[in-house]
Structure formats: structure tokens, C-alpha cells
Amino acid sequence: MTKSGHVEFDSSVPLHSFTGVSDHLVGKISLTDSIADFYVDVNTLKTGIGKRDNDMLRTLEAKKYPFAEFYGKIVSNFKPIDNQPQEVTVEGEFTVHGVSKQTTITGTLKKVQEGIHVEASWTLNMKDYNIEPPGILFYRVSEKIDVSISATLTPK
């Protein structure tokens, strides 16, 4: 389990890209039933520019939908006694902006001294989650957002 995992997203507008980050990812993996559950309060995401953060929270309707969550099941083999990074596939639902979509995520799990380290990334399309990409005049934020997580999970 972790309460201080790292999540980030990469986005762009014409001629410029930016990253949003949070070190408040909460998550757990249950090795007995292969369940993975991770969520972040979107209000903790920061891009480094206050106005952009406010626009992002308004676009996500963060007061109404404060969390982004992935809940799924590891469908590939993971051997917790192996010290090498192992690629895993997790199938489940990613929910943001009040919309849930079936999602398959590939990542790695690695046994470390503190527990298990997880890294994963995927791309989401804002329109799939009823999110209108914000913009000014003719410039719009790209619909496709690259999301990644990184966390070390300690035994509970």
C-alpha cells in the first residue's frame, strides 16, 4: 500500500507542452486476489502555473468529481520472489470526471527491499470521459493525455 505515490500527466497545446504532477497517489495491490486499486485527488495535481491549474480543475469539475481512479485485476503472472522487474497487464476501469471506461494498462512490478515498486503508463482521450479540451481562440489542449504512475508499495 502507498499514500505517497507519484502520478503525472503530459499534455500539449500547439508549440508548447506541459506536465502536471502529484505525489499524493494512494494505492494498493493485493497479491492474494491480484487486485490493483489506485486513486488521486485531482485537486493535488499541479502544473507550475496557478491559472492553468485553476483552468484544469474547472475543466475536470473537480468540486463535483474530485478523484481519478483505476480499479482492476492483474491478468498476467507476477512472481513476488523474483527480484527482476516483471511486466504485468492489468485490466479494469479508469474513472475520471464521473465517467468509467474499461482500460488495459501495462506496467512493471519489481520486488524491492521496502515491498513492491510499480510503474505504469497509458494514454487517455479526454473526449472519452466527456471532458472538453480547454483552449483559447483557435488553440486547444490536445485530447490525448499521457498518464504515468510510480510508487513503492509497502506491506500492510
URCORNOR-V528845 format. One record per residue. RES is the residue in one small letter. PHI is phi in degrees with one decimal (999 if undefined). PSI is psi as a letter, one per 40 degrees, with the letter a starting at -180 (NA if undefined). NEAR is the number of other C-alpha atoms within 8 Angstrom. Layout:
# URCORNOR-V528845
res=RES phi=PHI psi=PSI near=NEAR
res=RES phi=PHI psi=PSI near=NEAR
This chain:
# URCORNOR-V528845
res=m phi=999 psi=i near=11
res=t phi=-139.6 psi=i near=12
res=k phi=-124.3 psi=e near=8
res=s phi=-138.8 psi=f near=9
res=g phi=-73.9 psi=i near=14
res=h phi=-108.2 psi=h near=12
res=v phi=-130.5 psi=i near=13
res=e phi=-147.3 psi=i near=12
res=f phi=-132.0 psi=i near=11
res=d phi=-116.9 psi=h near=11
res=s phi=-141.3 psi=i near=12
res=s phi=-154.0 psi=i near=10
res=v phi=-125.1 psi=i near=10
res=p phi=-51.1 psi=h near=8
res=l phi=72.0 psi=e near=5
res=h phi=-155.6 psi=h near=6
res=s phi=-125.9 psi=i near=9
res=f phi=-150.4 psi=i near=8
res=t phi=-127.4 psi=i near=9
res=g phi=-113.0 psi=i near=11
res=v phi=-136.1 psi=i near=12
res=s phi=-150.6 psi=h near=11
res=d phi=-108.1 psi=f near=9
res=h phi=-120.7 psi=f near=12
res=l phi=-69.8 psi=h near=15
res=v phi=-109.1 psi=h near=12
res=g phi=-167.2 psi=i near=13
res=k phi=-150.9 psi=i near=10
res=i phi=-128.7 psi=h near=10
res=s phi=-101.9 psi=h near=8
res=l phi=-72.6 psi=d near=6
res=t phi=-71.6 psi=d near=4
res=d phi=-122.2 psi=e near=5
res=s phi=61.8 psi=f near=10
res=i phi=-89.8 psi=h near=11
res=a phi=-122.8 psi=h near=14
res=d phi=-141.7 psi=h near=11
res=f phi=-135.0 psi=i near=11
res=y phi=-148.9 psi=i near=11
res=v phi=-139.8 psi=i near=11
res=d phi=-75.4 psi=h near=11
res=v phi=-63.4 psi=e near=10
res=n phi=-66.7 psi=e near=7
res=t phi=-89.3 psi=e near=10
res=l phi=-73.8 psi=h near=11
res=k phi=-130.6 psi=h near=9
res=t phi=-107.1 psi=e near=11
res=g phi=97.8 psi=e near=6
res=i phi=-129.6 psi=h near=7
res=g phi=-55.5 psi=d near=7
res=k phi=-63.4 psi=d near=6
res=r phi=-64.4 psi=d near=8
res=d phi=-60.4 psi=d near=12
res=n phi=-62.4 psi=d near=8
res=d phi=-62.0 psi=d near=9
res=m phi=-62.5 psi=d near=9
res=l phi=-64.7 psi=d near=11
res=r phi=-66.6 psi=d near=8
res=t phi=-61.7 psi=d near=11
res=l phi=-78.6 psi=e near=9
res=e phi=51.0 psi=f near=10
res=a phi=-60.9 psi=d near=13
res=k phi=-67.3 psi=d near=5
res=k phi=-86.2 psi=d near=5
res=y phi=-128.2 psi=g near=10
res=p phi=-76.1 psi=e near=11
res=f phi=-122.5 psi=i near=11
res=a phi=-112.2 psi=h near=12
res=e phi=-140.9 psi=i near=12
res=f phi=-121.7 psi=h near=12
res=y phi=-130.1 psi=h near=11
res=g phi=-161.8 psi=a near=11
res=k phi=-125.6 psi=h near=10
res=i phi=-71.7 psi=h near=12
res=v phi=-106.3 psi=e near=9
res=s phi=-113.5 psi=i near=7
res=n phi=-74.0 psi=i near=6
res=f phi=-136.3 psi=h near=7
res=k phi=-107.1 psi=h near=5
res=p phi=-66.3 psi=e near=7
res=i phi=-88.8 psi=e near=5
res=d phi=-82.3 psi=h near=7
res=n phi=-85.9 psi=e near=8
res=q phi=-86.3 psi=i near=6
res=p phi=-59.3 psi=h near=8
res=q phi=-121.4 psi=h near=8
res=e phi=-73.3 psi=h near=8
res=v phi=-131.4 psi=i near=13
res=t phi=-118.0 psi=h near=11
res=v phi=-123.4 psi=h near=13
res=e phi=-112.4 psi=h near=12
res=g phi=-178.6 psi=a near=11
res=e phi=-118.2 psi=h near=12
res=f phi=-103.8 psi=h near=12
res=t phi=-122.5 psi=h near=11
res=v phi=-152.2 psi=i near=11
res=h phi=58.0 psi=f near=14
res=g phi=76.3 psi=e near=7
res=v phi=-117.8 psi=h near=8
res=s phi=-110.6 psi=h near=9
res=k phi=-133.4 psi=i near=9
res=q phi=-62.8 psi=h near=8
res=t phi=-141.4 psi=h near=8
res=t phi=-111.6 psi=h near=8
res=i phi=-121.3 psi=h near=10
res=t phi=-106.3 psi=h near=11
res=g phi=-155.2 psi=a near=11
res=t phi=-128.5 psi=i near=11
res=l phi=-120.4 psi=i near=13
res=k phi=-141.6 psi=h near=13
res=k phi=-71.1 psi=h near=13
res=v phi=-129.0 psi=i near=8
res=q phi=-55.6 psi=d near=5
res=e phi=-78.5 psi=e near=7
res=g phi=156.0 psi=b near=10
res=i phi=-131.7 psi=h near=12
res=h phi=-100.0 psi=h near=12
res=v phi=-119.3 psi=h near=13
res=e phi=-137.8 psi=h near=11
res=a phi=-154.2 psi=i near=11
res=s phi=-152.5 psi=i near=11
res=w phi=-160.7 psi=i near=9
res=t phi=-117.1 psi=h near=8
res=l phi=-120.1 psi=i near=9
res=n phi=-106.8 psi=h near=9
res=m phi=-55.2 psi=d near=12
res=k phi=-63.1 psi=d near=9
res=d phi=-63.8 psi=d near=8
res=y phi=-112.2 psi=f near=12
res=n phi=55.7 psi=f near=8
res=i phi=-108.1 psi=h near=10
res=e phi=-82.8 psi=h near=7
res=p phi=-57.5 psi=h near=11
res=p phi=-71.6 psi=i near=9
res=g phi=-173.8 psi=i near=8
res=i phi=-128.1 psi=h near=6
res=l phi=52.7 psi=b near=5
res=f phi=-94.3 psi=e near=5
res=y phi=-97.3 psi=h near=8
res=r phi=-121.9 psi=i near=11
res=v phi=-66.5 psi=i near=11
res=s phi=-58.1 psi=i near=9
res=e phi=-66.1 psi=d near=8
res=k phi=-90.5 psi=h near=9
res=i phi=-121.9 psi=h near=12
res=d phi=-87.8 psi=h near=11
res=v phi=-118.2 psi=h near=12
res=s phi=-141.9 psi=i near=11
res=i phi=-130.8 psi=i near=12
res=s phi=-151.1 psi=h near=11
res=a phi=-160.9 psi=i near=11
res=t phi=-106.1 psi=h near=12
res=l phi=-97.7 psi=h near=14
res=t phi=-101.9 psi=i near=9
res=p phi=-61.4 psi=i near=5
res=k phi=-99.3 psi=NA near=3
